[in-house]
Amino acid sequence: MLQEKNGQAGPLAGLRVADFSRVLAGPYATMMLADFGADVIKIESPQGDDTRSWLPPVDAQGESTYFGAVNRNKRAVVCDLATPAGLAVARRLAETADVVVENFRPGVLDRFGLGFDTVAAANPGVVYCSITGFGRGAGARLPGYDLLVQAVGGLMSVTGAPGGEPSKVGVALVDVLAGLNALSGILLALRARDAARAAGDSDSGSVRVEVDLMGSLLSALTNQAAGTLATGLPPARMGNAHPSIAPYELFAGQDRPLVIAVGTDRQFRTLVRLLGAPELAVDPRFADNPARVRHRAVLKTLLEARLRAQPAAEWVATLTDAGVPAGLVNTIDEAFTFAADLGLAPVVEVSGSRQVANPIHLANRPPVYHRPPPRLGEHNGADWLRPDDATPTA
């Protein structure tokens, strides 16, 4: 298990981020920045980020694990925008930051003098990232909830069993995707700004980055979206089957399900040989991938008749050793154990709090874990114009 690292500057050290975002997409993006050294200041209302009250489950300190999942390595200050004092601190933070991140409904922060135009005028060169559900146009009135976007964005239409009801994904995947897009957009904008400054470009002004959940989902639909645009026909729900590859789905073993993900004819020949049915490789119904896709249902029946002869773990070991992609359907705790057994170090301890490690690996510039998720208003009273290495006064 990774331990927290102290005294090690990340590649984003010296970067100040004023984080007005809450819930998931924005906080996920800013935590990724914080993990690599950015000084992220989380700015909350007196009630705090909504996810502070999304419990159970809770961690060892009794705090929401949902909040903790995306808010480590940050400092936290309460700014009541309805009061002159709170608004003054919020403006000071925005006007001294390299990056501002917010996910309010379009127009809300403008009313407080914290919109892009006002902040950019006072803070030339700021990168201002806005995350919305459906953009700043006609969709501005729609609430940007992940479940809603999964529904109207088409993801639920292809998730679930054939003939069954549409299903959401088991996590707020669209929020995570939008957070990653926000992270990418922020880094792109910083790169462009810094390159322009290095070249002496006097026009290297502030940059507005805009990411919306709807666009993030449509982009992430990749092959399903491409097929729809090319044919005009939306795909149907197929459960765990793949629309373009077979056998590539869930199968029943003797004791538990396993996944087999055959992507080539060679892998298919190896699979059926190991199952004791080499004749399937020359059966015209299964001779190549397009044929296997057309006869997917009968192929699955034939394969499962053999897979049920042994425990799933034995099949996974046999197939993996032979180069056929296969795996058990792990629970999340089993997934962490599996990743740890592979040497991936998936868990980090931050001041006694067990968290998922950052998945980005930079040679000789690893993420730095030095602060647990902050308590509400933990860093109130700090002099926010000082560098991060100064000790804030709470």
N, C-alpha and C positions, 0 to 999 in steps of 0.2 A: 504493500500500500504506500502510495506517495505521502510524504509529509510536507507540511508547509515550508516554504523557503523564505528566508529573511535576508535583507541586505543585498538583494540582487535586482538590478534595474532591468526592466524589460525594454523591448524595442520602441514602445510608445511612451517611455518615461519622459516627463516634461509636458505631456499633452493634458490639458484641462478639459473636462467634459461636464457640462451642466445638464443633468439628466432630469427632465421634467416628465418622463414617461412612467407608466405604471402598468400593472398586470404582467404581460408576458413578452410581446414582440420587442418593445423598446428596451425593457430591462435585460432581456437576453442579449441584445446587441451591445449594450453598454457594459455588461459583465464581461463579454468577450474582450472588449477594449481594456477593461480594468485588469483582466488576467495577464495582459501583456504590458502592464506598466502605466496605463493612463490613470490620472487622478480623477476618478468619477465621483461627483457630488450628487447624491440623490436628493431631489427637492420634492417634499411631500406636503400635502395639506395637513391640518391638525388631526384629521381622521386617519391619515396614513394611506399607503398603497392598499387598494382593495384586497389584495391577496394576503395581507397580514391577518385578515379575519377568515380566510378560506381554510378551515380546519374542521375535523382532523384530516390527515395525521399531523402530529407535531414532533419536533425534535427533542433532544434531551433537555433543552432549556424551556420547553413548552411553547416554542415559536412555530409558526406555520412552515411546514416543509415546502409548500408551494412558493411562498415568498423567498425562502432560503435558497431555492433552486436556481434563482436568477439574480441574486443581489449580493453575492460575496464581493470582497475587495473594494467596496464603496464606502464613502462617508455619507452621512445622512443629516439633513437639516430640514426643519419644518418652516415653511413659509406660508402664512395665511394671506393669500392674494387679496382678500377682502379688507385687509388693514394696510395703512400706509407703511408701517414698519416692515411687514412681511413682503409687501410688493417691492420695497426698496432693496431688500436683501436679494430677492429673486432677480431683479434687474441688474444688480451688481454682479451676480454670478453669471448671468447671460452675457453681460458686456465685457467680462474678463476671461471668457472661455474660448478655447480653440474650436470646440464643438458644442452645439446645443442639440439635444434630442427631445422630441415631444410627440405625444400621440393623442392630443386632445382633438375634439371635433373641429373641423376647419372653422376658423374665425374666432374661437374662444380666446386664445392667447393674444390675438390682436386687440381685443377689448381691454387687455391689461397692459398694453404697451410692450408685449413680449413676443409679438409676431416677427416674421422674418425681416420685413422692411425696417422696422424700428430698431431691432437688434443689430442688423447689418449696418445701419447708419452710424450707430454708436460703436460698433466693433467690426471695422473693416477686416475682411479676410476670414470671418467666422464661417465655419461649415455648419449649416442649419438643417437638420434632418427631421422631416415630418413623416410620421407613419399614420396612415388613415385606413379605414375599412374599404372605402370605395372611391377614393380620390376627393378632389376639392370641387368637382363640378356638380352634376345632378345627383351624384351619390353621397354628397356631403351630409345629407339629412339621415342617412342610414347608419345604424349603430354597427360598429365593427367587431362583432363577436365571432370567434372562430367557428362555432357550430353553424351560425348563419351563413358564413362564407363557404363552408364545406357543402352546405345545401345548395345555395344559389350558384356556386361556382362549378358544380358538376361532379365534385369528388364523391358525394354520397351516392350518385347515380351509378357509379361503377364499383361501389364497395358494398359487400354483402352477398348472400347466397342467391343463385339464380332463382327467380320467382318469388324471393322473399322481400322483406321491406328494405329500403335503403338504409345504410348504416354509416355512422361517422367513424373516423379513425380513432384509435384508443387513446391518443394524446392530442393536444391542440396543435396539430402539425402545421396548420396554415400560419399561426402566430410564429412558430419557430422559423418557418421558411421566410416570412417577412422580416424577422429579426436578422437572419443571415443576409438577406438582401440589403437591409439597412446598414449592416456592418460593411458589406462590400462597397456600397455607395459612399459611405463616410470615408473609407480608405482611399477610394478612387478620387474623391474630391480633395482630400489632403495631399495626395500625390500630385494632382494637377496644380493645386495652389503652391506647393513647395517648389515644383519644377518651374512654374512661372516666376516665382520670386528669385530663384537661383539664376534665371535668365535675365533678370532685371526688368521684367514686364511690369510696368506701372499699373496695368489693368487687371492684376491678379486679385480681384475683389472677392467678396463673399460668395459662397456657393450654396444654393438650396438643393438639398437631396430630398426627393419625394418617393416614398414606397407605399403601395397600398396592398392590402390583403388579397383583394380580388385578382389583381394582376399577378401577384406572387403565386397564387394557386394555379391560374391558367398557364403560367409558364412552367410550373412544376408538373402539370399533367403530361408534358413531353410527348411520348409516343401516342397516348390516347388523344391528345389534342391534335397532333399532326394527322392522325388517321381520320379524325372527324372533319378537319379542314379540307383534306384531300378528297374524301368520298362524299361528304355531306351527310353521313350516317353516324349518329352517336353510338358508341359501344354500349353493350348491355352488361349487367352485373354477371360475373362469372365465378363468384366465390374466390377460391384460391388459385384458380386456373389462370393461365396467361393467354392473351388473345393471339399471340404470334409464335409461341414456342410450346412444344410438348415433347416429353413429359416434363412439366415445370409447375409443380403444385404440391398439395398436401396429399399424403398417402397414409393408409392405416398399416401399422406394424402389428406384431403380435400383442404388444402391451400398451403402446402409446403411438401417437402420430409422429411422422417424420416428413421432412420436406426433401424432395429430389428435384434438382434444378439442372436438367440436361440441356446444354446449349449447342452441342455439336453431334454430328452423326457418329463420330468416334466414341464420344461418351455414351451414346445410346448403345452402340455395339458392346461396349464394356459392361454396361448395366445389365443387359439381358443375358450376357454370358455368365455374370456372377449370380444372376437369379436362376440359372439353370434352364434358360429358354433362349438359346442362341438363334433359334429359327425365326424369332420375331424380327431380327435384324434384316432378314431377307424377305419377310412378308411384304407384299406390295403395299399394304395398308400403312406400313410403318417404315418404308425404305428410306424416306427422307423427311425433313422437318415439315414441309407443307402437307405431306400425306399424314403424318402423325397428328398434326393440328386438326385435320378433317376428321380423323378417327379417334379423337382424344378420349371419348367416353369408353369405347371398347378397350382401348389400350390401358386405361387406368384399371379397369376390371381385371384384365389379364395380369397386370403387374401386382396388384394388391393380393391376388390369389397366392402369389409366391411370397410377397413381403410378410404376410401374416404367419409364415412358418417360423419366424425368428423374432426375438425382441428387437425393437427399433434401434437401440444403442449398438447392437451387434451389426446390423445392416449399415449404420452410419460409419462405424469403424472400417468395415470391409470396403464400402464404396469410396470413402475418403482416401484410403490407402491406394486405391486403384485409380484415383484421379477423377472420380465422379462426384460432383458437388452434392452433398447431402448433409442434413443436420436435424437434430431434435427440435421440437417446438418448446423452447425453454420458457419458464416463468422469468420474471425480471431478476429475482435473486439468483436463479440458475444462470442467467445471462452474465451477471457480474462475476460469478465463479468461473464461468467459461472464459471470459475475457482475461481474468487474472491468471488462469492456467496457461493462457497463450502469451503471458508476459506483457500484456497491454497496459497494466497499471491503471485500471479504470476508476479507482477511488482515491480521493485526496482527503486528508484531514486538515481542517483549518480551525485552529484553536478548539479542538475537541469536536468539531462538527464534521461529520462524514458527508462528502459531496462528490458528485460526478466530476472527474477530471476533465479539463479542457481537451477537446479532441484534436486541436491543431498542434503540430510538433514542428518547431523551428530548430534546426541544428544549432547548438550552443546558445540558444535564446529561448529557453523554456518558459512557459507561463509561471507567474509568481503568485503564490497563495499566501497572503499576509493579513487579511482581515476577514473575519466571519461576517455574515449578513448583519447589517447594522440595526440597532434598536431604533425605534421611531424618535427622531430628533436627537440622536446620540451625539452629534457634533454641533449642536446649536451653540452660538456664541463664538465660533471660530473666526479668525481674521481670514476671510476667504481670498484676500489678495496675496497671501503668503504662499510659498511653494509647498508642495506636498510633504517635504521632509521636515517641515516645522511641526511642532507638537500642537495640535489644535486645543483650544480651551473650550471645554464643553459647558 
